[in-house]
């Protein structure tokens, strides 16, 4: 089949090429359209970039003879564009890996998503609390890993006790529903003399470790390693004894991509309790959870002092993710939701 992927994000193919490669591995043809790239390059001199992008998407999609239009979170594609694509007899799918935050902060998102035939979200809780209420046909579709991109990659220059890769710190003045601000996590560790820490930025850093939203930015500078590219992230994961993970709103059963990336690289993952990880993993045998910052500190100290157990859990988690949560398995799930043979 021919899949037209329209991604409205910075570093689009770095982050979402995993999905593209999953389709291609199963023999499908993919046209990857990076909205932000075309905004900055193709239509840099346009007086109405949004209108030009929408027309260009329709034009290229028709030329490609698209079977499935898959749009990842878009602030640029207009609802009328989706109506036009639907009129061509093309299957339209919307994918959000940023629920529930996007739904809580973007009041206009409903005008767009209701035009799609299928919604795919990595936040299970958003299906009942939002999508079904506005009449969407929504599916729970987790993120995944590309085994050829995320694997154990030893490089002693990345060695540390604790690694934390994060797009932002979830400042409460912006992310009002967050349980743990990430800066509070690091401060809690430092207060408990856990200092062999490496912090990395991932993606845009408007809300990053050293942003204006972090009042402790100066304090964090000795631990901050800078922005890390997707293809380099495996080294940061692989060479840390423990990798931390936290979510913007764990009560909504949302899982980010790092849930799977960390484990795929053979590091022990300490993750906040999202309420659905026990459905995917054997807790304390493949991944370790925390429900409070005190519990997090307690478990970090325990696993730093118990190397054999730490490595056993990390290896079990790695084997599980690489076999069950890879991009090929996710694409099979995608087609199953559409009742199409993959």
N, C-alpha and C positions, 0 to 999 in steps of 0.2 A: 504494500500500500504506500501511498504518498502522503507524508505528514508535513504540514507547514507549521513550524514552531515559531511563534512570535513572542519574543521575550523583552519585556520592558524593564531592564535592569542594567546597572553598570557591570562591567566584567561579565557580560551575559554568557558568552560561550565557555568561559572558564568555569562558571558555577553551574550552568545548565547543560553543558555538553555531555554530562553523564547520562541524561535522559536521551539525548540525541544518539549517543553511541549504543545505548540499549536498543533503540529502534533498529539501528543499522546492523547490530549483531544478529538480529532476527530476520534480516533480509529486506527491511523496509527502506525506502528512500526518504531522506529528510532535507527540507529547505529550512535553514536557520536564519531567521530575520531578527537582528539585534536593533531594537527601536532606538536606544540611546546612541548607538553608532551612527545610524542614519540621520538622527537629529544633529549630531555634531559634524558629520562629514557630507553626506549626500545632499542634505537640505540646510546646510549651514548658513546660506544666504537667503533662505526663504522668509517671506513676510508672514506666512502662516504655516509653520512647521507641522502642527498637528493635522491640519487638513491635508497637507501633502503626504504625510506618513500614511494616513488612512487610505488615500487614493492609491498610493504605491503598494500597500499591502494587498489591496483588492486586485490590482493589476498583476503583481508577481504571483499571487496565489492562483489566479486563473491561468496564467502562462505555465505554471508548474503542474496544472491539472490535479489539484489537491483533492485527496479523499477525506482527510481529517485536518481540521484547523485547531491547533493547540496553543492557547494564549496563556502565558504566565503573567500573573498580576500586572494589570495595565492601567496607567493613568492617562494614556495617550489614545488608545483605540476607543472609538465612539460606539455607543449602543447601536446606532443606525448602520454602522459598518458590519456588525454582527448580524443584523437583520438581512442585509444584502447577501452576506456569505451563506446564511441559512437558505435564502431563496435559490441558491445555486445547487441545493441538494447535498451540500457538504456537511459532515458531522462536525459540530462546533463544541469545543471543550475548553473550559477555563480551569486553570490550576493556580492555587494559592498555597505557598509554603510559609505564609506570614499571618495566618489566622491564629488566635482571635484578634490580635492587635489591629490588623487592617480593618476588621469589621467594627471594632470599637472606636476607631478614629476617623474613618472615611465614611461620611454620611451619604455619599453619592454612589457607593459601590453597588447598592441594590439595583440601580438603574441599568448597570452594565451586566451584572451576572445573570439576571433573569432572562437575558436574551440568548444565553448559551443553552444548548441542549443538555450538556453534562457539566457538573462542577466536580473538581477533584481537590480535596483539601487534606493537609497533613494534621489537621486538628479535628479529632473525632467529636469533641464536644460542640463544635460549631455547626455540625449537621443538624442536630435537633434544636439548638438554641437560636439558629439564624436561618440557614439555607431552606430548611423544610417549611419554615413559617412564611417565606416569601415565594413558595411554590417551585423551588429549584430541585432538580434531580441530582442529588449530591452523593459523592462516593468518598470513602475514607481511603486515601492513597498516601502512604508514607514516603519519605525521602529514601534514598538508597546510596550505595557506594559502587564505584567502578573498581573491581578487584585489580585492574592494571594500573590504577591511579593511586589507590590507598592500600598500602601493604607495609610490612615491617621493613624499615629502611634505617639501618644503623649509621649514625654519624655523631661522634662524641661531642662535637661542637654544640649540639642541641641538648646535651645531658642536663638533667635537673630533677629535683624531687617532684615538683608540681608545675604543670603547664596549663595555661588557660588561654584558649583562642576564642575571641569574641568580636562580633561586629559592633556591639555597643554595650554600655554598662547598665542599661535600663534605668535611667534616672527617673525617680518617681514623679517629678514635675511634668514629665512627658508620658511615661509608661505607668499610668496610675494604678494598674491592676497587677503590677509585678509583685511577686512574693519576696524575692531576694534581689536587692540591687547588687550588681556584680562588684562594685567598689566596696560594699559592706562585707562581701565574702573575703576579699583580699585583706581588708583591714582586720577582720577577725583572725585570719591566719597570722598576720604580722604581730598582732597583739599576743598571740600564743607562741611566738618565737619560731614560727614556721616561715623561713625566709629564703630557702633555695627554690625560688619561684621565677618562672619566665612567663611574661605576658605578651601576647601577640594580637595585632589588629587584623581583622579579616573583612574585606569589602570596604565600603565607604565608612569613614570614621567620624561622622558628624557627632555621634554620641560615644566616641571611643574612649580608651583608657586615659588619654591625655587631653580630652576635649574640655570645653568650657563648662560642661555639665558635671565634671568631676572636680570637686573642691579639694580633693587629695591628689591631684595630678602631679604636683611636684614630688610628693612622697613616693609616687609610683614609678618615677623616672628610672631609678636604678634597676627596676625589674622589667621594664618595657623593652622588647626586642624589635619593635617596629612592625610595619605592615608585612604580612606574609602572603605570598601567592598560593593559589590552590595546589599547584603542583609541588610546592615546597612544604605544605602543611604536614604531609605524612612524616617528615623528619622530626618536626616538633612533637607530633603525637608519639612516634615510635620510641623516642629517646627520653621521655619523661617516665618516671616511676608511676606517677598518677596523673591523669588528666581530669580536670574539672569540667562540669557542664551544668548549666542552669537555663531555665526557660522563663519567658516573659509572663506566662500565666499557666502554671502547671495544673491548676484545677480544671482547666478546659481540655485536658488530654491532648496537648500539643507536643509534638516531638520535632526538634530541629535536626538538621543534617549532621551535626557533630555527634549526635547520639550514636550514629552508625560509623562515622569516620574514625572516631577514637578507637572503637573496638576493632575495626578492620585492621588497624595498625599495631595491634598487640599490646596496647597499654591498658592498665586498669582504669576503668571509668567510674568516677564518683559523680552521680547525677541526682538532681533533685527529684523528688517523687512526683511524677506527673499523673499518677493514678491509673496508668494503663501499661506500664513497663512490665508488670508481672504477667501480662497476657502475651508478651513477646519473648521474654527472657526468664531464665532461672535465676532469681535474685540471690545474690551472694555466691553464686556459682558461675555466673557469666557477667554480671554487672552489680555494682553496689550503690545503694540509694541513701540519701539523707533527707530528713524532714525538718531539720533546724541547723543553724550555724554551729551550735554547740556539738551536735551529733556529727557534723561534718569534720570538725577539728578532731574529735575523738577517733573517728574512723581513719582520718589521714595518719594520725600518730600510730594507730594500730597497724595499718598496712605498710607503712614505711619500716616498721620494725619486724614485719613478718613477710619476708621476701618470697619464700616458697609458696605461701598461700596467695600472695598478690599475683605472682606469675601464673599460678594455676588458673585463677579466675580470669586473668587477662587472656590467656591462651584459649580457654573455653569460649569466651566472648568473641574472640577473633574468628574462631572456627564457625561459630553460629552465624555471625554477620556475613562472612564471606560466602557461605553456602546458601543462606536463606534470605538475605537482605541486599543482594546485588542488583544492579540495574536491569539485568535480563529478566530476573524474577519479577521485578516491579512492572516492566513493560507487559509481561504476560498477564499480570493482574489488571493493568489498564485495559487491555483488549477484552478481558473477561467481563469487565464492567460494561463494555459496549456491546457484549454478546457477539464479538468478532473473533474468529480463530486467529491466534497470534502467528 
